Amino acid sequence: MDRPGRTFIEQIEVAGDQLVRTIKKLYADADARRVIIRTAEGRELLSVPLTLGLAGGALTVVAAPVLAAVAAIGGTVARVHLDIERETGPHVGD
């Protein structure tokens, strides 16, 4: 029987200048579904879906506007909080 995966939120804090690099890594992470970029005070700045289903060069073309927005945010704030929505596969024995 197919069981859906479980969703959980991972919270991390990154420096503004590390933001684009972190988002690019998350695009490559198969478990990451969405990331919400928040200020240090918790205000949501941007919600980025990560499930594009694209590979290689196509990802760069489609994600370029999103990465430009992320870079602009990273350039204006010292630190941001990321809420990373992840999905895990079904567990054995569930």
C-alpha positions as CSV (number, residue, x, y, z in Angstrom):
1,M,0.0,0.0,0.0
2,D,1.3,3.5,-0.9
3,R,1.5,5.8,2.0
4,P,2.1,9.5,1.6
5,G,5.3,10.9,3.1
6,R,5.4,13.1,6.2
7,T,5.9,16.8,6.1
8,F,7.9,18.7,8.7
9,I,9.4,22.2,9.0
10,E,13.1,22.7,9.6
11,Q,14.2,26.2,10.8
12,I,17.6,27.6,10.2
13,E,19.2,31.0,10.4
14,V,21.6,32.2,7.7
15,A,23.6,35.4,7.0
16,G,22.2,37.5,4.2
17,D,25.2,36.9,2.0
18,Q,24.8,33.1,2.3
19,L,21.1,33.2,1.3
20,V,21.4,32.5,-2.4
21,R,23.9,29.7,-1.9
22,T,21.6,28.1,0.6
23,I,18.5,28.4,-1.6
24,K,20.5,26.8,-4.5
25,K,21.4,23.9,-2.3
26,L,17.8,23.5,-1.3
27,Y,16.7,23.3,-5.0
28,A,18.9,20.3,-5.4
29,D,17.5,18.6,-2.2
30,A,14.9,16.1,-3.2
31,D,13.1,16.3,0.2
32,A,12.8,20.1,0.3
33,R,9.4,21.3,-1.0
34,R,9.2,25.0,0.0
35,V,11.2,27.6,1.8
36,I,9.9,30.7,3.6
37,I,12.3,33.5,4.1
38,R,11.6,35.5,7.2
39,T,13.2,38.5,9.0
40,A,14.8,38.1,12.4
41,E,11.5,39.3,13.8
42,G,9.6,36.5,12.1
43,R,7.9,38.6,9.3
44,E,7.6,36.6,6.0
45,L,9.5,38.2,3.1
46,L,9.2,35.5,0.4
47,S,7.8,32.0,0.0
48,V,9.7,29.9,-2.6
49,P,8.4,26.6,-4.0
50,L,11.2,24.2,-4.6
51,T,9.4,21.4,-6.5
52,L,10.0,22.5,-10.0
53,G,10.7,19.0,-11.4
54,L,13.5,20.4,-13.6
55,A,17.1,19.4,-14.0
56,G,20.3,21.1,-15.0
57,G,20.1,24.2,-17.2
58,A,16.3,24.3,-17.2
59,L,16.4,24.9,-13.4
60,T,18.7,27.9,-13.9
61,V,16.4,29.5,-16.5
62,V,13.2,29.0,-14.5
63,A,14.7,29.8,-11.1
64,A,16.6,32.9,-12.2
65,P,13.9,35.5,-11.3
66,V,13.4,33.8,-7.9
67,L,17.1,33.8,-7.2
68,A,17.3,37.5,-8.2
69,A,14.6,38.3,-5.6
70,V,16.4,36.1,-3.0
71,A,19.7,38.0,-3.8
72,A,18.0,41.3,-3.3
73,I,16.7,40.2,0.1
74,G,20.1,38.8,1.1
75,G,21.7,42.1,0.1
76,T,19.4,44.2,2.4
77,V,19.3,42.1,5.6
78,A,22.1,40.9,7.9
79,R,20.4,37.6,8.9
80,V,17.3,35.8,7.8
81,H,15.4,32.8,9.2
82,L,14.4,30.0,6.8
83,D,11.5,27.7,7.3
84,I,12.2,24.7,5.1
85,E,9.2,22.5,4.4
86,R,10.5,18.9,3.9
87,E,8.7,15.7,3.0
88,T,10.0,12.3,4.0
89,G,9.1,9.1,2.3
90,P,6.7,6.5,3.9
91,H,8.2,4.8,6.9
92,V,8.6,1.0,7.2
93,G,6.2,-0.4,9.7
94,D,3.7,2.5,9.5
